[in-house]
């Protein structure tokens, strides 16, 4: 794969792998190598970190006359996996939104459009004057409480091809 993989993403992948079934180091590394060109010298310190953090436990089991060290997820590991999964979904959705043109950062505010809804995030320091035009007629415009006191006007007459709804905040 062309894209680099961080240590945190490798932790997420490891926890995902051992969540479905206990696994040994070589098997984990071969699965991760599907998406990342990692060496065992990179993988084993991450496995050790997960073990020290209480996210995985280990046990040995004999296989064809040799002992294999297996990794098993703990309850704390499952909680960490759930957290990392939420973070991954948010990261992935943001990346997809930028690529697909649904997310833009204009004048230090973030505009997100999803399935007809528009979300506007504006840092307080950037609220001197902001005019925000919506691409489609969405009916009512929901204004977050922190912006509501600053709204000067809303124009929502976008039916029949007229101009897009505009929300002016000062």
Long-range contacts (C-beta under 8 A, 24 or more apart in sequence): 1-35, 1-36, 1-37, 5-35, 5-36, 5-38, 7-42, 7-46, 8-84, 9-36, 9-88, 10-36, 10-38, 10-42, 10-43, 10-46, 11-46, 11-49, 11-50, 11-55, 11-80, 11-84, 12-81, 12-84, 12-85, 12-88, 14-46, 14-47, 14-50, 14-56, 14-71, 15-50, 15-55, 15-56, 15-73, 15-77, 15-80, 15-81, 15-84, 16-81, 18-56, 18-71, 18-72, 18-73, 18-77, 19-73, 19-77, 19-78, 19-81, 22-70, 22-71, 22-72, 23-70, 23-71, 24-68, 24-69, 24-70, 24-71, 25-69, 25-71, 28-71, 47-71, 50-77, 53-80, 55-80, 120-144, 120-147, 120-167, 122-147, 122-169, 127-169, 127-170, 128-170, 129-168, 129-169, 129-170, 130-168, 130-169, 130-170, 131-166, 131-167, 131-168, 131-169, 132-166, 132-167, 132-168, 132-169, 133-163, 133-164, 133-165, 133-166, 133-167, 134-158, 134-164, 134-165, 134-166, 134-167, 135-164, 136-164, 137-164, 137-165, 138-165, 141-165, 141-167, 143-167
